[in-house]
Amino acid sequence: MTLRLAVVALATLLAAPLAARQQAAATLIITNGIVITVDGDRRILNPGAVAINGANIVAVGSPAAIAARYTSADTIDATGKVVMPGLINTHTHAAMVMFRGLGNDLNLMDWLQKYIFPAEAKTVSPEFVRVGTRLALLEMIESGTTTFADMYYFEEEVARVTKAAGMRGVLGQTVIEFPVPDAKTPADALARAEAFAKEFDHDELITPSLAPHSVYTLDAATLTAVSALARKLMIPIQIHLAETQAEIALSQERHKMRPVALLESLNFWTPTTLAAHGVWITDDEVAVLRRRDVGVSNNPESNMKLSSGTAPVINYRKAGVNVGIGTDGAASNNDLDMFEAMRQAAFQQKLVTMDPTAITAAEALEMGTLGGARALGRGQRLGSLEPGKLADVIIVSMSRPRQQPLFDAVSQIVYASRGDDVETTIVNGKVLMRDRTVLTLDAVRVLSDARKAADLVRQAVQ
Ligand SMILES: [Zn+2]
């Protein structure tokens, strides 16, 4: 061996482990995709790559830069596909998928009082909630939702199956004044909520929450008690707020005040309060919600289907209120597809304002991701692809005829894509669906259980 060759060999020997040492370990790298970050600069990297380690995003950059810095046992090639933050459904009642298609074409009060409340009274049990929630989880994972905010009964059961499926949830135990399947009185519901909050305290995926149904189904004393318990437990509140004109009238009749004024008078707002709907809200009330840092969930499909009205989303955004998007329960939508919800959120505002720029595709996407995270008080850790955020990521196929040609990825996601286009869903760094196969739920079993439970619903409404 010549001296020169020996030096080269020695340099190679030294360089290899040195390079390996400079590369950090990642658990998953997604590379070569069109990465829509929803970061502060709203960067779109084409091509881009995302490195995930454990539950966290550790880097976002060009494929070459990520390959130089990270090694990973698992890599997903996302060539030609969109990589984006998972969608955040800020308002739903997951198990209500079991009432999908029941009592259509009615207004909210008729639909609730004639169909939903009576059917729930006869059917809702822990097992029914587990079966329904699993069906909803399957639908949500398949359509790219990675966090959902829920309001229902037996919320500890919702939490257990949500955690088992690897999904993230802000799960609200319902408090309502009449006897319901999991609580005879509001006091029972509050006790149940406290036990639930303790069971899932500091859980990685589950954020326990309190869900006082509305000002028209609760008295002032109970609303105050809910607020006090939420403060004591330091958990978020979710409440239906100003959803319909009928709610405003009921509030005036019962409390002699509009819903926002009532809650303001009770000092109801806590550090994290999410108002679902917020449709019939005046400019002055927008200012109150801003001042109290209340997040709003806009549910355009439910609001249109039940003819509830149109939320003043433009006013909220101008005032600096955090607005996310929700599907509402499947029974008033009738699906949990957040792509369609984003599209309708944009279209509804364009229509009522007669201004096509009212909500742009980028703004709808922001509401479906980061806006929702902020509305739920989780903006620091969720809603965008950035180092330090939790790894809730989806990969969306762009190969369908309706997605071609591809000039503008954001427009294509909001205006032309559907939940079915999602190929891979990742929550907390864990792959829940890969290439359309859900890994954390047995889809065949979930569907057959739901079909069986549907017989209970059929009997209940006969
Ligand atoms: Zn609702």
Residues whose N, C-alpha, C, O or C-beta is under 5 A from the ligand:
A	BS01	ZN	D328 G329
